[in-house]
């Protein structure tokens, strides 16, 4: 049975492993264990940074995502950003992200959010098709960044 819940610090090892796997899979990047561990734990220590959700199948964590917050003065409400989305390979293309999206969207609407956003790596066409199929629209904004 698939369940979705807000993560807790006991889920940190799974979330850390997922982020390490995603960085290697999507960008060929090896994350420093102490940095990613401290980064994940920072979210659990300070809920203003965000919140994690995990999906379980019979008690096994199979997916996670993080929500961060953006204040919109135009809307006088918060926009939730999906970040760090990861589904283990054997559960992909089975509707897991859709279930997580629906769960988070429902919770967000109950909290009065203005909307949901995410960014996706330009070459990740499969993810883009998934997001479009769920009614998300990537035509309005383009993300620019400066990173250290």
Secondary structure, DSSP 8 states (H G I E B T S, - for coil): -EEEEE--GGGHHHHHHHHHHHHHHHH-----HHHHHHHHHHHHH-TTS-EEEEEEETTEEEEEEEEEEEEETTTTEEEEEEEEEEE-GGGTTTTHHHHHHHHHHHHHHHHT--EEEE---TT-HHHHHHHHHTT---SS--------
